[in-house]
């Protein structure tokens, strides 16, 4: 009786450990699926800008059809436009000075999510420069996520299983009559 209770306790404990190890794997895949395929790219046109300052520029690019795209300088709203049925957008002109940082984001027509846009090179903030300067990009925001969570979780689960198998094998070998 004692042995069966011990075995049951071990099985339940190992099952709980395996379940906790699998939680990050499922959470990662679910969050990746919920972000969808919504992609937004934008450019500041023209860039470089030329005098007189402030210079008139616009944003143009692609976003999911029917989404509202807004350009910002920090927290200051510069312009808002809507992507057409093909997913293309072009805003009206707005004024900027040299070294103005322009970022953009989009909100779907239902207002259920908002996310940032990037230029074709993946930079989230575009700096408006003068023609005399080389076109430089503002430094991108820090990357805070990990795109290799799944392999790390699988390696951890594999290591856990190998450890359990080795522990069980060592105990059986120790208890085997000689």
MARGUZA-52114 format. One record per residue: y, x negated, z negated of N, C-alpha, C in turn; residue in one letter; residue number from 1. Coordinates in steps of 0.1 Angstrom, whole numbers, padded with zeros to 4 digits. Each point is the difference from the previous one (the first is absolute). Layout:
- Y,X,Z,Y,X,Z,Y,X,Z,a,NUM $
...
! end
This chain:
- -0012,-0008,0000,0012,0008,0000,0013,-0009,0000,x,1 $
- -0001,-0010,-0008,0012,-0009,-0001,0003,-0007,0013,x,2 $
- -0011,-0004,0007,0002,-0007,0013,0006,0010,0010,x,3 $
- -0004,0012,0001,0005,0009,0009,0015,0004,-0003,x,4 $
- 0004,0000,-0012,0014,0002,-0004,0008,-0012,0004,x,5 $
- -0005,-0012,-0002,0007,-0012,0004,0002,-0001,0016,x,6 $
- -0011,0004,0007,0001,0000,0014,0010,0010,0005,x,7 $
- 0000,0012,-0006,0009,0010,0004,0014,-0004,-0003,x,8 $
- 0003,-0007,-0011,0013,-0005,-0003,0004,-0010,0010,x,9 $
- -0009,-0009,0003,0004,-0011,0010,0003,0006,0014,x,10 $
- -0008,0010,0004,0002,0007,0013,0014,0007,0000,x,11 $
- 0003,0007,-0010,0013,0007,-0001,0011,-0010,0000,x,12 $
- -0001,-0011,-0008,0010,-0010,0000,0002,-0007,0013,x,13 $
- -0010,-0003,0007,0001,-0006,0013,0006,0010,0010,x,14 $
- -0004,0012,-0001,0006,0010,0009,0015,0002,-0002,x,15 $
- 0004,-0001,-0012,0014,0001,-0003,0008,-0012,0005,x,16 $
- -0006,-0012,-0002,0006,-0012,0006,0002,0001,0015,x,17 $
- -0011,0004,0006,0000,0001,0015,0010,0011,0004,x,18 $
- 0002,0011,-0007,0009,0010,0004,0015,-0005,-0002,x,19 $
- 0002,-0007,-0011,0014,-0006,-0001,0003,-0011,0010,x,20 $
- -0010,-0007,0004,0002,-0010,0011,0002,0006,0013,x,21 $
- -0005,0012,0003,0002,0007,0012,0013,0007,0001,x,22 $
- 0006,0004,-0011,0013,0007,0001,0011,-0006,0008,x,23 $
- 0002,-0013,-0002,0011,-0006,0009,-0003,0000,0015,x,24 $
- -0013,-0001,0003,-0004,0001,0014,0003,0014,0006,x,25 $
- -0003,0010,-0007,0003,0014,0005,0015,0003,0000,x,26 $
- 0007,-0005,-0010,0014,0002,-0001,0008,-0007,0011,x,27 $
- -0005,-0012,0004,0007,-0007,0011,-0003,0007,0013,x,28 $
- -0012,0004,0003,-0002,0006,0012,0007,0014,0001,x,29 $
- 0001,0007,-0010,0007,0013,0000,0015,-0002,0002,x,30 $
- 0006,-0010,-0006,0014,-0002,0002,0003,-0005,0014,x,31 $
- -0009,-0008,0006,0002,-0004,0014,0000,0011,0009,x,32 $
- -0009,0010,-0002,-0001,0011,0009,0012,0010,-0002,x,33 $
- 0006,0001,-0011,0011,0009,-0002,0013,-0004,0006,x,34 $
- 0001,-0014,0003,0012,-0004,0006,0001,0004,0015,x,35 $
- -0012,0002,0006,0000,0005,0013,0004,-0010,0011,x,36 $
- 0003,0004,0012,0004,-0009,0011,0014,0001,0003,x,37 $
- 0008,0005,-0010,0015,0001,0003,0006,-0014,0000,x,38 $
- 0006,-0004,0011,0006,-0013,0002,0014,0003,0006,x,39 $
- 0009,-0008,-0005,0014,0001,0005,0005,-0014,0002,x,40 $
- 0006,-0002,0012,0007,-0013,0004,0014,0003,0004,x,41 $
- 0009,-0009,-0003,0014,0002,0004,0006,-0014,0003,x,42 $
- 0011,0001,0008,0009,-0011,0003,0014,0004,-0002,x,43 $
- 0009,-0010,-0003,0014,0003,0000,0005,-0005,0014,x,44 $
- 0007,0009,0007,0004,-0003,0014,0015,0002,0001,x,45 $
- 0008,-0009,0004,-0003,-0014,0004,-0001,-0009,-0012,x,46 $
- -0008,-0010,0001,0000,-0011,-0010,-0004,-0012,0007,x,47 $
- 0009,-0010,0001,0012,-0002,-0008,0012,0009,0004,x,48 $
- 0009,0002,-0010,0012,0008,0002,0011,-0009,0004,x,49 $
- 0010,0006,0006,0012,-0008,0003,0013,0007,-0004,x,50 $
- 0011,-0007,-0001,0013,0006,-0005,0004,0011,0010,x,51 $
- 0008,0009,-0004,0007,0001,-0013,-0009,0005,-0011,x,52 $
- 0003,-0003,-0012,-0008,0004,-0011,0007,0011,-0008,x,53 $
- -0006,0010,-0005,-0014,0003,0000,-0005,0003,0014,x,54 $
- -0012,-0004,0004,-0005,0002,0013,-0009,0012,0000,x,55 $
- 0000,0007,0012,-0008,0012,0001,-0015,-0003,0004,x,56 $
- -0009,0004,-0008,-0015,-0002,0003,-0007,0013,-0002,x,57 $
- -0013,0000,0004,-0008,0012,-0002,-0014,-0006,-0003,x,58 $
- -0009,0009,-0005,-0014,-0004,-0002,-0008,0008,0010,x,59 $
- -0010,-0006,0005,-0009,0007,0009,-0014,-0006,-0002,x,60 $
- -0010,0008,0003,-0014,-0004,-0002,-0010,0012,0001,x,61 $
- -0011,-0002,-0007,-0010,0011,0000,-0004,0004,-0014,x,62 $
- -0004,0012,-0002,-0004,0006,-0012,-0009,0012,0003,x,63 $
- -0007,0005,-0009,-0008,0012,0003,0009,0012,0005,x,64 $
- -0005,0007,0009,0008,0011,0007,0005,0009,-0011,x,65 $
- 0013,0004,0001,0006,0010,-0009,0004,-0005,-0013,x,66 $
- -0001,-0013,-0003,0004,-0006,-0013,0015,-0003,0000,x,67 $
- 0006,0000,-0011,0014,-0003,-0002,0001,-0015,-0004,x,68 $
- 0007,-0008,0008,0002,-0014,-0002,0014,-0003,-0005,x,69 $
- 0001,-0007,-0011,0014,-0004,-0005,0001,-0015,-0002,x,70 $
- 0012,-0005,0003,0003,-0014,-0001,0009,-0002,-0012,x,71 $
- -0002,-0011,-0008,0008,-0002,-0012,0005,-0015,0000,x,72 $
- 0011,-0002,-0007,0004,-0013,-0004,-0001,0000,-0015,x,73 $
- -0010,-0005,-0006,-0003,0001,-0014,-0003,0015,-0003,x,74 $
- 0007,0006,-0008,-0002,0014,-0004,0010,0009,0008,x,75 $
- 0008,-0006,0008,0010,0008,0008,-0006,0005,0013,x,76 $
- 0001,0013,0002,-0005,0006,0012,0009,-0003,0012,x,77 $
- -0005,-0005,0011,0008,-0004,0011,-0001,0011,0011,x,78 $
- -0012,0005,0003,-0002,0010,0011,-0014,0006,-0002,x,79 $
- -0001,0012,0005,-0013,0007,0000,-0002,0006,0014,x,80 $
- -0013,-0001,0004,-0004,0006,0013,-0014,0005,-0001,x,81 $
- -0005,0007,0011,-0013,0006,0000,-0008,-0005,0012,x,82 $
- -0012,-0004,-0002,-0009,-0004,0010,-0004,0012,0009,x,83 $
- 0000,-0002,0013,-0003,0010,0010,-0015,0003,0000,x,84 $
- -0004,0008,0009,-0015,0004,0001,-0008,-0012,0004,x,85 $
- 0005,-0010,0007,-0007,-0012,0004,0000,-0010,-0011,x,86 $
- 0008,0002,-0011,0001,-0010,-0011,0011,-0010,0002,x,87 $
- 0009,0002,0009,0011,-0009,0002,0012,0005,-0006,x,88 $
- 0009,-0009,-0005,0013,0004,-0006,0010,-0010,0004,x,89 $
- 0013,0005,0000,0012,-0008,0002,0011,0007,-0007,x,90 $
- 0006,-0007,-0009,0011,0006,-0008,0013,-0001,0007,x,91 $
- 0010,0007,-0005,0014,-0002,0004,0005,-0013,-0006,x,92 $
- 0011,-0004,0005,0006,-0013,-0004,0005,0001,-0014,x,93 $
- -0001,-0011,-0008,0006,-0002,-0013,0006,-0014,0000,x,94 $
- 0009,-0002,-0010,0007,-0013,0000,-0006,-0009,-0011,x,95 $
- -0001,-0013,0004,-0004,-0010,-0009,0008,-0013,0002,x,96 $
- 0000,-0008,-0011,0007,-0013,0000,-0011,-0010,0002,x,97 $
- 0004,-0013,0004,-0011,-0010,0000,-0007,-0002,-0013,x,98 $
- -0012,-0003,0001,-0009,-0002,-0012,-0003,0013,-0007,x,99 $
- 0001,0011,0006,-0004,0013,-0006,-0015,0001,0001,x,100 $
- -0006,0003,-0011,-0015,0002,0000,-0003,0015,0002,x,101 $
- -0008,0002,0010,-0003,0014,0004,-0015,0002,-0002,x,102 $
- -0003,0010,-0007,-0015,0004,-0002,-0001,0015,0004,x,103 $
- -0012,0004,0003,-0002,0014,0004,-0013,0005,-0007,x,104 $
- 0000,0014,-0001,-0012,0006,-0005,-0001,0014,0007,x,105 $
- -0012,0006,-0001,-0001,0013,0006,-0007,0009,-0009,x,106 $
- 0003,0013,0002,-0005,0011,-0008,-0006,0010,0009,x,107 $
- -0013,0005,-0002,-0005,0010,0009,0007,0013,-0001,x,108 $
- -0002,0009,0009,0008,0012,0001,-0003,0009,-0012,x,109 $
- -0011,-0002,-0007,-0003,0008,-0012,0005,-0006,-0012,x,110 $
- 0005,-0012,0001,0005,-0007,-0012,-0011,-0005,-0010,x,111 $
- -0012,-0001,0005,-0011,-0003,-0009,-0001,-0015,-0003,x,112 $
- 0005,-0009,0009,0000,-0014,-0003,0011,-0007,0007,x,113 $
- 0004,-0012,-0005,0010,-0008,0006,-0005,-0014,-0001,x,114 $
- 0003,-0008,0010,-0005,-0014,0000,0010,-0008,0009,x,115 $
- 0000,-0013,-0002,0009,-0009,0007,-0004,-0003,0014,x,116 $
- 0010,-0003,0008,-0003,-0005,0014,0002,-0015,0000,x,117 $
- -0006,-0006,0010,0001,-0014,0002,0004,-0003,0015,x,118 $
- 0006,-0012,0002,0003,-0003,0014,-0014,-0004,0006,x,119 $
- 0000,-0003,0013,-0013,-0003,0007,-0007,-0012,-0006,x,120 $
- 0008,-0009,-0007,-0006,-0012,-0006,-0005,0003,-0014,x,121 $
- 0001,0012,-0005,-0004,0004,-0013,0010,-0002,-0011,x,122 $
- 0012,-0004,0003,0011,-0002,-0010,0006,0013,-0004,x,123 $
- 0001,0003,-0013,0005,0013,-0004,0016,0001,0000,x,124 $
- 0007,-0011,0000,0014,0000,-0001,0005,-0009,0012,x,125 $
- 0009,0006,0008,0006,-0008,0012,0014,-0003,-0003,x,126 $
- 0004,-0012,0001,0014,-0004,-0002,0008,-0001,0013,x,127 $
- 0011,0007,0000,0009,0000,0012,0007,-0013,0000,x,128 $
- -0001,-0008,0010,0006,-0013,0001,0010,0000,0012,x,129 $
- 0009,-0009,-0001,0010,-0002,0012,-0007,-0008,0010,x,130 $
- 0005,0001,0013,-0006,-0007,0011,0001,-0015,-0001,x,131 $
- 0009,-0006,-0008,0001,-0014,-0002,-0011,-0006,-0008,x,132 $
- -0006,0009,-0008,-0010,-0005,-0009,-0014,0004,0006,x,133 $
- -0010,-0007,-0004,-0013,0003,0005,-0004,0013,-0007,x,134 $
- -0009,0008,0007,-0004,0012,-0006,-0010,-0004,-0011,x,135 $
- 0004,0004,-0012,-0009,-0003,-0012,-0003,0013,-0007,x,136 $
- -0012,0001,-0006,-0004,0012,-0006,0002,-0002,-0015,x,137 $
- 0003,0011,-0007,0001,0000,-0015,-0015,-0002,-0004,x,138 $
- -0001,-0006,-0012,-0014,-0003,-0005,-0006,0013,-0003,x,139 $
- -0013,0001,0003,-0008,0013,-0002,-0002,0001,-0015,x,140 $
- -0003,0013,-0004,-0003,0002,-0014,-0013,-0006,-0004,x,141 $
- -0002,-0003,-0012,-0012,-0006,-0005,-0012,0009,0002,x,142 $
- -0011,-0006,0004,-0012,0008,0002,-0007,0001,-0013,x,143 $
- -0002,0012,-0005,-0005,0002,-0013,-0015,0005,-0001,x,144 $
- -0005,0003,0012,-0014,0005,0000,-0010,-0011,0004,x,145 $
- -0012,0004,0000,-0011,-0009,0005,-0008,0007,0010,x,146 $
- -0002,-0007,0011,-0008,0006,0011,-0015,-0005,-0001,x,147 $
- -0003,-0007,-0010,-0014,-0004,-0002,-0006,0004,-0013,x,148 $
- 0004,0012,-0004,-0006,0006,-0013,-0014,0003,0002,x,149 $
- -0004,0006,0011,-0014,0005,0002,-0010,-0012,0000,x,150 $
- 0003,-0011,0007,-0010,-0011,-0001,-0001,-0005,-0015,x,151 $
- 0011,-0001,-0007,-0001,-0005,-0014,-0008,0010,-0008,x,152 $
- 0002,0013,0001,-0008,0009,-0007,-0015,-0001,0003,x,153 $
- -0003,-0001,0013,-0014,-0002,0004,-0006,-0013,-0005,x,154 $
- 0007,-0010,0000,-0005,-0013,-0006,-0002,0002,-0015,x,155 $
- 0009,0007,-0007,-0002,0002,-0014,-0012,0009,-0003,x,156 $
- -0002,0010,0007,-0012,0009,-0002,-0012,-0008,0003,x,157 $
- 0000,-0008,0011,-0012,-0008,0003,-0003,-0010,-0011,x,158 $
- 0010,-0007,-0005,-0002,-0009,-0011,-0005,0007,-0013,x,159 $
- 0005,0012,-0002,-0005,0008,-0012,-0015,0004,0002,x,160 $
- -0004,0004,0012,-0014,0003,0002,-0009,-0012,-0001,x,161 $
- 0004,-0011,0006,-0008,-0012,-0001,-0001,-0004,-0015,x,162 $
- 0011,0001,-0008,-0001,-0004,-0014,-0010,0009,-0007,x,163 $
- 0001,0013,0003,-0010,0009,-0007,-0014,-0003,0004,x,164 $
- -0003,-0002,0013,-0013,-0004,0004,-0005,-0012,-0007,x,165 $
- 0008,-0011,-0001,-0004,-0012,-0006,-0002,0002,-0015,x,166 $
- 0008,0008,-0007,-0002,0003,-0014,-0013,0007,-0002,x,167 $
- -0003,0011,0008,-0012,0007,-0002,-0012,-0009,0003,x,168 $
- 0001,-0009,0010,-0011,-0009,0003,-0003,-0010,-0011,x,169 $
- 0011,-0005,-0006,-0001,-0009,-0011,-0007,0006,-0012,x,170 $
- 0004,0012,-0003,-0006,0007,-0012,-0014,0003,0003,x,171 $
- -0004,0004,0012,-0014,0003,0003,-0008,-0012,-0001,x,172 $
- 0005,-0011,0005,-0007,-0013,-0001,-0002,-0004,-0014,x,173 $
- 0010,0002,-0008,0000,-0004,-0014,-0011,0009,-0008,x,174 $
- -0001,0012,0004,-0009,0009,-0007,-0014,0000,0006,x,175 $
- -0003,-0006,0011,-0013,-0001,0007,-0009,-0008,-0009,x,176 $
- -0012,0006,-0003,-0010,-0008,-0008,-0005,-0012,0008,x,177 $
- -0001,-0011,-0007,-0005,-0013,0006,-0014,-0002,0000,x,178 $
! end
